[in-house]
Structure formats: C-alpha cells, structure tokens
Amino acid sequence: MLGYILPVSISVIALVIAAIISMLIQYESGTKPRDAQKRKMWFWMLAFIGAAAAFFISWSAFMPKKAVEKFAFESALPIGTGIGFVVYILLGFLLSRMFRNGKLGNWF
C-alpha cells in the first residue's frame, strides 16, 4: 500500500512547490517576455524530479526484507510512481485552467 500512497503524496508536494515557484517568478515586460517559459519549464522539471524522487525514496527507504513482500512492493512501486505522475499532470492541468489569467495558467 505504501508503494501507491507515497509516490502520489510526493507528487502533490512537488505540485505545491511548482505553484510556489511559479508565483515567485516575476512578470517580465518588453517585446519577448520569457517568464511564461520559465514557469512551464519549472512545472515540467518538477514533474519528472518528483516522480524520480518518489520512486527512489520509496525504493531505498521502504523496501521490505522478506522475498514475498519485496516482490509485491517491486511490482507496486512503478505503478504507484506512474499514478503519482498522472495525478501531478491532471492536478496541474486543473490548476492552470482554474487560474487561466494568472501565473499558474502558463503551465500548459
């Protein structure tokens, strides 16, 4: 069960960090502002970093010692990481549509 819960919770934490970073990036003026690209870059970078961190933290900290439990955990861990990644993308998409005219609207 921990192989599913931990990656999803780490993905939600990564999404909160992406939202904070997006809010901290200042609007740029001029003919070619790059602030939207920076927000999008941070969103996608944290998507992959969050998924990788969730996988490796779960793998290193919570790997069971018994062979039967280890096999079940090894099969649940990639599925949980994938679910966490999809949750990150879906929640990010919903937030970007909810705050379409704000700084979070630049993620997609």
C-alpha positions in Angstrom: 0.0 0.0 0.0 2.9 2.3 0.7 4.1 1.8 -2.8 1.0 3.7 -4.0 0.5 6.3 -1.3 4.0 7.7 -1.0 4.5 8.5 -4.8 1.2 10.2 -5.0 1.8 12.3 -1.9 5.3 13.3 -3.1 3.8 14.3 -6.5 1.3 16.5 -4.7 4.1 18.1 -2.7 6.0 18.6 -6.0 2.9 20.3 -7.4 2.8 22.7 -4.4 6.5 23.5 -4.9 5.8 24.2 -8.6 3.0 26.5 -7.7 5.1 28.4 -5.2 8.0 28.8 -7.8 5.5 29.9 -10.4 4.2 32.6 -8.1 7.7 33.8 -7.3 8.7 34.3 -10.9 8.1 37.9 -11.8 6.2 39.1 -14.8 8.6 40.4 -17.5 7.9 43.3 -19.8 9.3 44.0 -23.2 8.8 42.6 -26.6 9.8 39.0 -25.8 9.0 38.2 -22.2 10.3 34.8 -21.0 8.5 34.5 -17.7 5.9 32.1 -19.1 8.6 29.8 -20.4 10.3 29.7 -17.1 7.1 28.8 -15.3 6.4 26.0 -17.8 10.0 24.7 -17.5 9.8 24.5 -13.7 6.4 22.8 -13.9 7.7 20.0 -16.2 11.1 19.8 -14.5 9.4 19.2 -11.1 7.1 16.6 -12.7 10.0 14.4 -13.6 12.0 15.2 -10.5 9.0 14.5 -8.3 8.4 11.1 -10.0 12.0 10.1 -9.8 12.3 11.2 -6.1 9.1 9.3 -5.2 10.5 6.2 -6.8 13.9 6.3 -5.3 12.8 7.4 -1.8 10.3 4.5 -1.7 12.8 2.1 -3.1 15.6 3.0 -0.7 13.7 3.7 2.5 10.7 1.3 2.5 11.9 -1.9 0.7 10.8 -4.9 2.7 13.2 -7.6 3.6 11.1 -10.7 3.0 11.1 -12.1 -0.5 7.3 -12.3 -0.9 6.7 -8.7 0.3 9.6 -7.5 -1.7 8.1 -8.9 -4.9 4.8 -7.3 -4.2 6.5 -4.0 -3.4 8.6 -4.1 -6.5 5.5 -4.5 -8.7 3.5 -1.8 -6.9 6.3 0.8 -6.9 6.4 1.6 -10.7 2.6 1.6 -10.8 2.4 4.0 -7.9 5.0 6.2 -9.5 3.0 6.3 -12.7 -0.2 7.1 -10.9 1.6 9.9 -9.0 2.9 11.3 -12.3 -0.6 11.3 -13.8 -2.1 12.9 -10.7 0.6 15.6 -10.9 -0.3 16.3 -14.6 -4.1 16.2 -14.0 -4.0 18.5 -10.9 -1.6 20.8 -12.7 -3.9 21.0 -15.7 -6.9 21.7 -13.5 -5.0 24.4 -11.7 -3.8 26.0 -14.9 -7.4 26.1 -16.2 -8.8 27.5 -12.9 -6.2 30.3 -12.9 -6.1 30.8 -16.6 -5.2 34.5 -16.4 -2.8 34.2 -13.5 0.7 32.9 -13.3 -0.3 29.2 -13.0 -2.1 29.5 -16.3 1.2 29.3 -18.2 1.9 25.7 -17.3 0.2 24.3 -20.4 
